[in-house]
Amino acid sequence: MKGMELAKAYFEEYGIPMIETSFSQYQGQIAAGLVGEGSECLGYDDEFSQDHDFGPGFCVWIPEDVYREIGNAMQAAYDSLPKTYRGFTRIQSAQADKRVGIFSLERFYQKYTGLTHAPKDNLEWFRIPESFLATAVNGQVFRDPMGTFSQIRSILKDFYPLDVMKKKLAARAAVMAQAGQYNYPRCMKRGDSYAAYLACGEFVRAALSAIYLLNERYMPFYKWAFRGADELKILSGTVHELKELVLLSDEMENRSRKEWLIEDICIEVGRELNRKGFTRTTDAFLQSHGEELMRSIRDQRLSSLPIMVDCR
């Protein structure tokens, strides 16, 4: 049984009666679902996921003022629910923060975005790391009669404003050009495979992020970045090239193939930037695309930042 299916069934059997019997006067202000950290929130859980922080459980989100009033009582009621359900018992690891239970709606979003509300301007958007946004909008909402939780979630899911997207793509293009097209070959010429390994890693991370951005999806935590990329439609062939790139060791016999892959990945990303109308240059060196993206940003607070400044 997948974790999301388990969570929904557990909520319907135990969560709804808990709300209706013990907190009926607050029903209209109680949202519930399973969102946040954990592979089950992404739908990527498997048999290996079940050894920790997996099992029956759900999240309840209530406004901060309501949380101050009933949060402790509601958490106590939640804690009294059966620990084992359909053969699964939740094993909580010491390293993991609280992932299920009762939450202040505002503080739940603040944990991942730094804000108790939806971002209101480009800088607020820009400061939120992509993986945190991926965490804030994953999973499912089972109920939300008031709609506040879902309203913030919907704004976040609508993706970055255009200028923020351009700034992030400019940074990715610059890193891909510097680490992949420029520094990787130089490291290999020197026979410095250790530096080449690091350069390739920087390139791969930036390229994956660029592909997610061009698909208007937030790149998740690194453990799931390639898994999630398999679901992307734009530049799916480039994802396969990235997979080949990471599997090749930084030995001299692989040098020409790796350099070819890096160049082809950059060319395909540049072409997609052209197709979307973000850039017009046909230069294969992605630094040129990054500089053009910077010039097209209207928000002076973003355009005045160095090209590589970004919040992952």
Solvent accessible surface area in square Angstrom, and as a share of the most:
residue,aa,sasa,rsa
1,M,84,0.38
2,K,89,0.38
3,G,3,0.03
4,M,24,0.11
5,E,97,0.44
6,L,0,0.00
7,A,1,0.01
8,K,85,0.36
9,A,16,0.12
10,Y,8,0.03
11,F,4,0.02
12,E,92,0.41
13,E,90,0.40
14,Y,62,0.24
15,G,0,0.00
16,I,54,0.27
17,P,57,0.36
18,M,13,0.06
19,I,0,0.00
20,E,89,0.40
21,T,109,0.63
22,S,64,0.41
23,F,15,0.06
24,S,53,0.34
25,Q,136,0.61
26,Y,32,0.12
27,Q,59,0.26
28,G,45,0.43
29,Q,64,0.28
30,I,0,0.00
31,A,2,0.02
32,A,0,0.00
33,G,0,0.00
34,L,8,0.04
35,V,2,0.01
36,G,3,0.03
37,E,59,0.26
38,G,19,0.18
39,S,14,0.09
40,E,11,0.05
41,C,7,0.04
42,L,51,0.25
43,G,36,0.34
44,Y,12,0.05
45,D,7,0.04
46,D,61,0.31
47,E,120,0.54
48,F,156,0.65
49,S,19,0.13
50,Q,67,0.30
51,D,91,0.47
52,H,86,0.38
53,D,5,0.02
54,F,6,0.02
55,G,8,0.07
56,P,8,0.05
57,G,1,0.01
58,F,0,0.00
59,C,0,0.00
60,V,0,0.00
61,W,0,0.00
62,I,0,0.00
63,P,17,0.11
64,E,39,0.18
65,D,84,0.44
66,V,8,0.04
67,Y,49,0.19
68,R,169,0.62
69,E,117,0.53
70,I,15,0.07
71,G,1,0.01
72,N,132,0.68
73,A,57,0.44
74,M,0,0.00
75,Q,45,0.20
76,A,62,0.48
77,A,23,0.18
78,Y,24,0.09
79,D,73,0.38
80,S,90,0.58
81,L,22,0.11
82,P,53,0.33
83,K,126,0.54
84,T,75,0.44
85,Y,14,0.05
86,R,141,0.51
87,G,73,0.70
88,F,43,0.18
89,T,70,0.41
90,R,47,0.17
91,I,96,0.49
92,Q,94,0.42
93,S,24,0.16
94,A,103,0.80
95,Q,160,0.71
96,A,19,0.15
97,D,87,0.45
98,K,89,0.38
99,R,58,0.21
100,V,17,0.10
101,G,0,0.00
102,I,1,0.01
103,F,28,0.12
104,S,4,0.03
105,L,4,0.02
106,E,49,0.22
107,R,116,0.42
108,F,9,0.04
109,Y,1,0.00
110,Q,80,0.36
111,K,91,0.38
112,Y,17,0.07
113,T,14,0.08
114,G,53,0.51
115,L,30,0.15
116,T,55,0.32
117,H,60,0.27
118,A,14,0.10
119,P,11,0.07
120,K,156,0.66
121,D,57,0.29
122,N,30,0.15
123,L,36,0.18
124,E,37,0.17
125,W,15,0.05
126,F,13,0.05
127,R,147,0.54
128,I,3,0.01
129,P,29,0.18
130,E,6,0.03
131,S,27,0.18
132,F,95,0.40
133,L,0,0.00
134,A,10,0.08
135,T,23,0.14
136,A,0,0.00
137,V,20,0.11
138,N,18,0.09
139,G,20,0.19
140,Q,82,0.37
141,V,42,0.24
142,F,37,0.15
143,R,54,0.20
144,D,30,0.16
145,P,77,0.48
146,M,79,0.35
147,G,27,0.26
148,T,47,0.27
149,F,0,0.00
150,S,39,0.25
151,Q,116,0.51
152,I,17,0.08
153,R,23,0.08
154,S,58,0.38
155,I,69,0.35
156,L,1,0.00
157,K,108,0.46
158,D,112,0.58
159,F,13,0.05
160,Y,13,0.05
161,P,43,0.27
162,L,99,0.49
163,D,20,0.10
164,V,0,0.00
165,M,8,0.04
166,K,24,0.10
167,K,0,0.00
168,K,0,0.00
169,L,3,0.02
170,A,0,0.00
171,A,1,0.01
172,R,16,0.06
173,A,2,0.02
174,A,0,0.00
175,V,32,0.19
176,M,0,0.00
177,A,0,0.00
178,Q,84,0.38
179,A,7,0.05
180,G,1,0.01
181,Q,25,0.11
182,Y,107,0.41
183,N,49,0.25
184,Y,0,0.00
185,P,26,0.16
186,R,98,0.36
187,C,17,0.10
188,M,3,0.02
189,K,141,0.60
190,R,170,0.62
191,G,55,0.53
192,D,56,0.29
193,S,41,0.27
194,Y,183,0.70
195,A,33,0.26
196,A,0,0.00
197,Y,149,0.57
198,L,120,0.60
199,A,11,0.08
200,C,8,0.05
201,G,42,0.41
202,E,79,0.35
203,F,0,0.00
204,V,15,0.08
205,R,86,0.32
206,A,7,0.05
207,A,0,0.00
208,L,7,0.03
209,S,4,0.03
210,A,1,0.01
211,I,0,0.00
212,Y,1,0.00
213,L,0,0.00
214,L,1,0.00
215,N,25,0.13
216,E,98,0.44
217,R,93,0.34
218,Y,17,0.07
219,M,14,0.06
220,P,11,0.07
221,F,105,0.44
222,Y,153,0.58
223,K,125,0.53
224,W,42,0.15
225,A,4,0.03
226,F,55,0.23
227,R,105,0.38
228,G,0,0.00
229,A,1,0.01
230,D,85,0.44
231,E,93,0.41
232,L,9,0.04
233,K,182,0.77
234,I,55,0.28
235,L,20,0.10
236,S,50,0.32
237,G,46,0.44
238,T,5,0.03
239,V,3,0.02
240,H,117,0.52
241,E,32,0.14
242,L,0,0.00
243,K,60,0.25
244,E,61,0.28
245,L,0,0.00
246,V,69,0.40
247,L,152,0.76
248,L,44,0.22
249,S,61,0.40
250,D,16,0.09
251,E,87,0.39
252,M,108,0.48
253,E,139,0.63
254,N,29,0.15
255,R,61,0.22
256,S,87,0.56
257,R,101,0.37
258,K,4,0.01
259,E,45,0.20
260,W,128,0.45
261,L,0,0.00
262,I,3,0.02
263,E,63,0.28
264,D,32,0.16
265,I,0,0.00
266,C,0,0.00
267,I,51,0.26
268,E,42,0.19
269,V,3,0.01
270,G,4,0.04
271,R,126,0.46
272,E,13,0.06
273,L,1,0.01
274,N,46,0.23
275,R,153,0.56
276,K,70,0.30
277,G,60,0.58
278,F,29,0.12
279,T,3,0.02
280,R,212,0.78
281,T,36,0.21
282,T,122,0.71
283,D,63,0.33
284,A,41,0.32
285,F,80,0.33
286,L,0,0.00
287,Q,45,0.20
288,S,29,0.19
289,H,3,0.01
290,G,0,0.00
291,E,76,0.34
292,E,31,0.14
293,L,0,0.00
294,M,25,0.11
295,R,177,0.65
296,S,41,0.27
297,I,11,0.05
298,R,218,0.80
299,D,22,0.11
300,Q,146,0.65
301,R,110,0.40
302,L,0,0.00
303,S,38,0.24
304,S,89,0.57
305,L,51,0.25
306,P,87,0.55
307,I,38,0.19
308,M,75,0.34
309,V,58,0.33
310,D,39,0.20
311,C,36,0.22
312,R,135,0.49
